[in-house]
């Protein structure tokens, strides 16, 4: 089981690296495929000076904040003094400490009831929404793999057109920009105005759609592997005490 878990984790790392490399190639180096299938910038694609960004970007691309393609959602915590909000809860409740290095967040340490959800400022965050931790462990990102709520130490970015693949990597760029504007890799918190006032290079809608279609199978495989890892860990943790007590013997 441990070998299979390690293998799935290694595969996920490779798939994530491939997806990030493709994003960098298309949206940082600007060598996305042109109409002839050739690298845009390297093949002489038209680059125009953008005064807001103080650099050249592909023709038709714009300088804007991430709110151009996503809505910002905030979180909140139901009162822990009310047992009915937490006892036997079935709705995952995300907080910064739930980040475990996986792209997809599929389970959490705490769960709330529907009554708890109804009595907090967090909505039910839809699958494929991007969560950013903005206090505590700041700047960590996950893609919501199953509907969940979140606490007030997080924001969520919901793609307006369902293109979460591009949004995820663009949000990584956003965090890098915020860190650069702050004190290196350490900053105290992120507020909505930080997100709204940070300009990014937003790609042409056709290129965004093409990128999402290209890397979607990679992210789907990562999610599938992550689900399998969770199940394998549960199997391992349930079998280990039995093996130690001699109740189960491996032939």
C-alpha positions as a Python dict, from the first residue, in 0.01 Angstrom:
ca = {
    (1, 'X'): (0, 0, 0),
    (2, 'X'): (279, 242, 88),
    (3, 'X'): (448, 176, -246),
    (4, 'X'): (126, 248, -434),
    (5, 'X'): (70, 566, -232),
    (6, 'X'): (426, 682, -307),
    (7, 'X'): (383, 599, -677),
    (8, 'X'): (60, 799, -704),
    (9, 'X'): (221, 1094, -529),
    (10, 'X'): (518, 1082, -767),
    (11, 'X'): (286, 1068, -1068),
    (12, 'X'): (92, 1368, -935),
    (13, 'X'): (414, 1567, -894),
    (14, 'X'): (512, 1491, -1253),
    (15, 'X'): (166, 1581, -1388),
    (16, 'X'): (159, 1906, -1189),
    (17, 'X'): (506, 1997, -1319),
    (18, 'X'): (393, 1929, -1677),
    (19, 'X'): (85, 2149, -1636),
    (20, 'X'): (286, 2433, -1480),
    (21, 'X'): (552, 2409, -1752),
    (22, 'X'): (286, 2439, -2020),
    (23, 'X'): (129, 2739, -1841),
    (24, 'X'): (467, 2912, -1819),
    (25, 'X'): (537, 2840, -2185),
    (26, 'X'): (202, 2983, -2298),
    (27, 'X'): (136, 3267, -2052),
    (28, 'X'): (478, 3375, -1922),
    (29, 'X'): (700, 3321, -2226),
    (30, 'X'): (402, 3393, -2458),
    (31, 'X'): (482, 3096, -2682),
    (32, 'X'): (128, 2959, -2703),
    (33, 'X'): (43, 2801, -3040),
    (34, 'X'): (-49, 3060, -3302),
    (35, 'X'): (-300, 3003, -3583),
    (36, 'X'): (-36, 2791, -3761),
    (37, 'X'): (51, 2589, -3454),
    (38, 'X'): (386, 2766, -3409),
    (39, 'X'): (513, 2932, -3086),
    (40, 'X'): (359, 3280, -3092),
    (41, 'X'): (637, 3507, -2966),
    (42, 'X'): (928, 3302, -3101),
    (43, 'X'): (765, 3297, -3443),
    (44, 'X'): (728, 3675, -3457),
    (45, 'X'): (380, 3712, -3313),
    (46, 'X'): (284, 4075, -3260),
    (47, 'X'): (374, 4208, -2915),
    (48, 'X'): (244, 4548, -2800),
    (49, 'X'): (360, 4772, -2519),
    (50, 'X'): (127, 4779, -2220),
    (51, 'X'): (167, 5097, -2019),
    (52, 'X'): (3, 4953, -1706),
    (53, 'X'): (231, 4649, -1692),
    (54, 'X'): (533, 4838, -1831),
    (55, 'X'): (615, 4557, -2074),
    (56, 'X'): (513, 4407, -2404),
    (57, 'X'): (232, 4152, -2414),
    (58, 'X'): (63, 3968, -2703),
    (59, 'X'): (-178, 4171, -2912),
    (60, 'X'): (-533, 4132, -2782),
    (61, 'X'): (-429, 4050, -2425),
    (62, 'X'): (-511, 4298, -2147),
    (63, 'X'): (-384, 4423, -1811),
    (64, 'X'): (-650, 4371, -1545),
    (65, 'X'): (-702, 4218, -1203),
    (66, 'X'): (-809, 3861, -1152),
    (67, 'X'): (-1169, 3976, -1092),
    (68, 'X'): (-1199, 4010, -1467),
    (69, 'X'): (-1236, 3632, -1487),
    (70, 'X'): (-1332, 3535, -1131),
    (71, 'X'): (-1561, 3631, -844),
    (72, 'X'): (-1419, 3665, -491),
    (73, 'X'): (-1600, 3475, -213),
    (74, 'X'): (-1534, 3505, 160),
    (75, 'X'): (-1565, 3255, 442),
    (76, 'X'): (-1684, 3241, 801),
    (77, 'X'): (-1706, 3005, 1098),
    (78, 'X'): (-2029, 2899, 1271),
    (79, 'X'): (-2022, 2936, 1649),
    (80, 'X'): (-1839, 2648, 1815),
    (81, 'X'): (-2054, 2706, 2123),
    (82, 'X'): (-2350, 2554, 1936),
    (83, 'X'): (-2307, 2174, 1909),
    (84, 'X'): (-2582, 2150, 1647),
    (85, 'X'): (-2357, 2334, 1403),
    (86, 'X'): (-2079, 2075, 1429),
    (87, 'X'): (-2193, 1743, 1574),
    (88, 'X'): (-2222, 1472, 1307),
    (89, 'X'): (-2155, 1729, 1037),
    (90, 'X'): (-2119, 1607, 681),
    (91, 'X'): (-2011, 1928, 505),
    (92, 'X'): (-1630, 1963, 482),
    (93, 'X'): (-1513, 2282, 654),
    (94, 'X'): (-1183, 2409, 517),
    (95, 'X'): (-918, 2605, 705),
    (96, 'X'): (-553, 2687, 626),
    (97, 'X'): (-424, 2392, 830),
    (98, 'X'): (-605, 2155, 593),
    (99, 'X'): (-356, 2235, 316),
    (100, 'X'): (-142, 1926, 268),
    (101, 'X'): (41, 1997, -56),
    (102, 'X'): (-221, 1846, -286),
    (103, 'X'): (-371, 2052, -567),
    (104, 'X'): (-720, 1917, -496),
    (105, 'X'): (-882, 1949, -152),
    (106, 'X'): (-1108, 1648, -105),
    (107, 'X'): (-1145, 1620, 272),
    (108, 'X'): (-1096, 1835, 582),
    (109, 'X'): (-1025, 1787, 951),
    (110, 'X'): (-1358, 1945, 1053),
    (111, 'X'): (-1713, 1910, 922),
    (112, 'X'): (-2024, 2118, 985),
    (113, 'X'): (-2395, 2049, 957),
    (114, 'X'): (-2637, 2219, 719),
    (115, 'X'): (-2759, 2414, 1021),
    (116, 'X'): (-2402, 2531, 1080),
    (117, 'X'): (-2369, 2637, 717),
    (118, 'X'): (-2693, 2832, 744),
    (119, 'X'): (-2553, 3020, 1046),
    (120, 'X'): (-2217, 3131, 910),
    (121, 'X'): (-2105, 3378, 645),
    (122, 'X'): (-1949, 3111, 425),
    (123, 'X'): (-2152, 2981, 135),
    (124, 'X'): (-2113, 2626, 8),
    (125, 'X'): (-1807, 2656, -215),
    (126, 'X'): (-1859, 2475, -544),
    (127, 'X'): (-1628, 2214, -690),
    (128, 'X'): (-1339, 2354, -898),
    (129, 'X'): (-1334, 2684, -709),
    (130, 'X'): (-988, 2805, -605),
    (131, 'X'): (-929, 2866, -233),
    (132, 'X'): (-650, 3100, -116),
    (133, 'X'): (-536, 3109, 246),
    (134, 'X'): (-505, 3474, 346),
    (135, 'X'): (-414, 3451, 716),
    (136, 'X'): (-194, 3213, 910),
    (137, 'X'): (-30, 3002, 640),
    (138, 'X'): (-69, 3273, 377),
    (139, 'X'): (-76, 3223, 3),
    (140, 'X'): (-146, 2851, -17),
    (141, 'X'): (-381, 2740, -295),
    (142, 'X'): (-611, 2443, -349),
    (143, 'X'): (-878, 2351, -599),
    (144, 'X'): (-1202, 2248, -428),
    (145, 'X'): (-1253, 1884, -517),
    (146, 'X'): (-1588, 1844, -345),
    (147, 'X'): (-1837, 2110, -222),
    (148, 'X'): (-1729, 2258, 111),
    (149, 'X'): (-1745, 2564, 334),
    (150, 'X'): (-1440, 2761, 453),
    (151, 'X'): (-1341, 2982, 743),
    (152, 'X'): (-1264, 3353, 748),
    (153, 'X'): (-891, 3294, 693),
    (154, 'X'): (-959, 3216, 328),
    (155, 'X'): (-1092, 3366, 10),
    (156, 'X'): (-1228, 3170, -283),
    (157, 'X'): (-1199, 3258, -650),
    (158, 'X'): (-1479, 3119, -866),
    (159, 'X'): (-1421, 3124, -1241),
    (160, 'X'): (-1690, 3315, -1428),
    (161, 'X'): (-1669, 3078, -1723),
    (162, 'X'): (-1576, 2753, -1552),
    (163, 'X'): (-1214, 2767, -1668),
    (164, 'X'): (-1060, 2685, -1332),
    (165, 'X'): (-746, 2532, -1484),
    (166, 'X'): (-625, 2869, -1611),
    (167, 'X'): (-752, 3046, -1299),
    (168, 'X'): (-549, 2817, -1071),
    (169, 'X'): (-217, 2899, -1236),
    (170, 'X'): (-305, 3266, -1276),
    (171, 'X'): (-372, 3276, -902),
    (172, 'X'): (-22, 3139, -844),
    (173, 'X'): (104, 3439, -1042),
    (174, 'X'): (-115, 3666, -829),
    (175, 'X'): (40, 3532, -508),
    (176, 'X'): (390, 3577, -653),
    (177, 'X'): (307, 3940, -736),
    (178, 'X'): (171, 4003, -385),
    (179, 'X'): (484, 3853, -231),
    (180, 'X'): (703, 4071, -453),
    (181, 'X'): (509, 4381, -346),
    (182, 'X'): (530, 4278, 18),
    (183, 'X'): (842, 4176, 207),
    (184, 'X'): (979, 3898, -7),
    (185, 'X'): (815, 3564, 62),
    (186, 'X'): (662, 3673, 393),
    (187, 'X'): (359, 3895, 431),
    (188, 'X'): (107, 3922, 708),
    (189, 'X'): (-228, 3888, 531),
    (190, 'X'): (-415, 3932, 204),
    (191, 'X'): (-726, 4150, 179),
    (192, 'X'): (-963, 4190, -114),
    (193, 'X'): (-813, 4526, -213),
    (194, 'X'): (-475, 4352, -256),
    (195, 'X'): (-635, 4122, -511),
    (196, 'X'): (-831, 4398, -680),
    (197, 'X'): (-532, 4632, -707),
    (198, 'X'): (-288, 4377, -850),
    (199, 'X'): (-264, 4392, -1227),
    (200, 'X'): (-197, 4075, -1422),
    (201, 'X'): (-164, 3991, -1789),
    (202, 'X'): (-498, 3832, -1884),
    (203, 'X'): (-491, 3619, -2197),
    (204, 'X'): (-725, 3616, -2494),
    (205, 'X'): (-1039, 3411, -2422),
    (206, 'X'): (-968, 3166, -2706),
    (207, 'X'): (-620, 3092, -2575),
    (208, 'X'): (-756, 3045, -2222),
    (209, 'X'): (-1016, 2797, -2347),
    (210, 'X'): (-758, 2610, -2552),
    (211, 'X'): (-521, 2584, -2255),
    (212, 'X'): (-794, 2453, -2025),
    (213, 'X'): (-893, 2188, -2279),
    (214, 'X'): (-529, 2084, -2313),
    (215, 'X'): (-444, 2038, -1946),
    (216, 'X'): (-784, 1926, -1817),
    (217, 'X'): (-696, 1554, -1852),
    (218, 'X'): (-377, 1612, -1647),
    (219, 'X'): (-567, 1772, -1359),
    (220, 'X'): (-841, 1511, -1376),
    (221, 'X'): (-577, 1239, -1342),
    (222, 'X'): (-424, 1423, -1044),
    (223, 'X'): (-765, 1435, -876),
    (224, 'X'): (-827, 1067, -947),
    (225, 'X'): (-487, 973, -801),
    (226, 'X'): (-551, 1190, -494),
    (227, 'X'): (-880, 1012, -430),
    (228, 'X'): (-701, 678, -459),
    (229, 'X'): (-430, 792, -218),
    (230, 'X'): (-695, 885, 40),
    (231, 'X'): (-858, 542, 10),
    (232, 'X'): (-524, 361, 27),
    (233, 'X'): (-425, 551, 341),
    (234, 'X'): (-756, 457, 503),
    (235, 'X'): (-698, 90, 413),
    (236, 'X'): (-343, 101, 545),
    (237, 'X'): (-442, 266, 871),
    (238, 'X'): (-720, 14, 930),
    (239, 'X'): (-502, -288, 847),
    (240, 'X'): (-193, -186, 1043),
    (241, 'X'): (-339, -241, 1394),
    (242, 'X'): (-473, -580, 1282),
    (243, 'X'): (-132, -681, 1148),
    (244, 'X'): (40, -570, 1469),
    (245, 'X'): (-206, -770, 1680),
    (246, 'X'): (-168, -1077, 1463),
    (247, 'X'): (-534, -1067, 1359),
    (248, 'X'): (-434, -1050, 992),
    (249, 'X'): (-145, -1237, 830),
    (250, 'X'): (3, -1143, 492),
    (251, 'X'): (105, -1450, 292),
}
